[in-house]
Amino acid sequence: MEKQKIGITGQAGFVGSHLYTTLSLREDVELIPFERSYFEDSEAMRKFVSNCDTVVHLAAMNRHEDQNVIYNTNLKLVEELITACKDSKSTPHIIFSSSSQENRDNLYGKSKKEGKEKMMAWAASTDGKFTSLTIPNVFGPFGKPNYNSVVATFCHKVAHNEEPTIINDGEVGLIYINDLVKVFVDTIFGEQQTTTLGTNSFEVDIAPNHFVKVSRILGLLNKFKSDYMLNGIFPSLEDHFEKSLFNTFRCYIPESHYPVKYTKHTDPRGSFVEIARTETSGQFSFSTTVPGITRGNHFHTRKAERFAVISGKARIQLRKIGTDKVINYELDGSQPAYVDMPIWYTHNITNIGDEELITLFWINEPYNPEDADTYFENVE
């Protein structure tokens, strides 16, 4: 199989990291690593573009107290990329992240519009290909509070017991990061419908797929806090926006929230523990694990999952994909407790006791081998 060689400028950013990790799951892709320092190293930049069939140009400055710095920085990044292509005689397909602000009267939007025009000129004068993606407001897990979106800011504040402030309760047009990444992937592989801009240049105007009032966003997040964080109740996950917002919110819950201990009811007959309340469908299962054995070492990109230890001793480990930090939780069935798995965190469970471990699992989707959303990667 011939692999598509793809490089992403800004691969460490919010959109870049999601695109990078999603592409890393494909067997027909070879990712060409990119470092921010390449923009200051012309030789490294030339080598990078010459190795790529496709370059996704995401690197950009969004915020600065001086708007001129934003404008000059973003144009310089475009010019450095074009120069590297010309000097190395490389003609990759360049996919450019433009913005719905490109026709507004601000220097950020102007930098995007002029950057696009420079890319179009490059494509017209070479055998290269250029596609501009006009991107609306994006939300999803791991966005930076007070930077990427109002959703990231509100999620962080609600999960950390802070009080968000609504300045303007307008309707916001949003797209979930997974949906945006699909457009990028389809564009890379020629499966996305485009509009012709000029010679060798094309455009995709991505519309928001959710229009939501700010007060509704905050209302849902407060409900997730009261129902899910405080009472362990999973909300309805049938609506695409609410499911996307819930999976986003879960990634801002402090590590110290887990493990959550159950209320154990004991009488002469024995004991009773309520495992999960849900407002959604799902699948319950249980496993037994002999001492010293580890299960799992996989992650999900959309599923919500709960591990409940009801007998024996366990260590549950989690690690966010693309990072090295391992989170460890120890649970003991004598005090039944649970840990929920955020998306994009590989996780496992090990029997660290001397007796059989019994674990009850709940996941919001029945297992479908044709669309398992289960990717194997060791935690350690």
Secondary structure, DSSP 4 states (H G I P E B T S, - for coil): -PPEEEEEETTTSHHHHHHHHHHTT-TTEEEE---GGGGG-HHHHHHHHHT-SEEEE-------SSHHHHHHHHHHHHHHHHHHHHHTT---EEEEEEETTTTSSSHHHHHHHHHHHHHHHHHHHSS-EEEEEEE-EEE-TTPPTTTT-HHHHHHHHHHTT-----S---EEEEEEHHHHHHHHHHHHTT-S--EEEETTEEEEEPPPSEEEEHHHHHHHHHHIIIIIITT-EE----SHHHHHHHHHHHTTS-GGG-SEEPPEEEETTEEEE---EESS--EEEEEEE-TT-EEEEEE-SS--EEEEEEESEEEEEEEETT--PPEEEEEETTS-EEEEE-TTEEEEEEE-SSS-EEEEEEESS---TTS---EE----
